[in-house]
């Protein structure tokens, strides 16, 4: 009986260690993915701001052309 308990304890410790390793890897992946998403979000914001500036400039040019035509 003691042998079985010791074997089961050994198995559980091995599973626990494997679980800790897997959790650590997942946490690392989460951190990496979070950083990547933050960079992508920043790039999206910059591009949206640039597109807004471009659209505003084009709209202003169209308005100027129309006022010159009149």
C-alpha positions, -999 to +999 in steps of 0.1 A: +000+000+000+028+024+009+044+017-025+012+026-043+009+059-024+045+068-031+040+060-068+008+081-069+026+110-051+054+108-076+029+109-105+010+139-090+042+158-084+052+152-121+018+164-133+020+194-110+054+203-124+042+199-160+012+220-152+033+248-138+056+247-169+025+249-192+011+278-173+044+296-174+045+291-212+009+304-216+016+334-195+047+342-217+026+338-248-001+361-233+025+387-225+039+385-261+005+387-277-006+416-255+025+435-265+019+427-302-017+439-300-006+471-283+018+478-311-009+470-337-033+493-319-008+521-320-002+516-357-039+516-364-043+549-345-015+565-364-029+554-398-064+565-389-050+600-379-030+602-411-061+592-432-082+618-414-055+645-422-054+634-458-092+635-461-094+669-445-067+682-468-085+668-499-119+683-487-103+717-482-087+716-516-121+707-532-137+736-513-110+760-525-114+749-561-152+754-559-148+788-544-123+798-571-148+786-598-175+809-585 
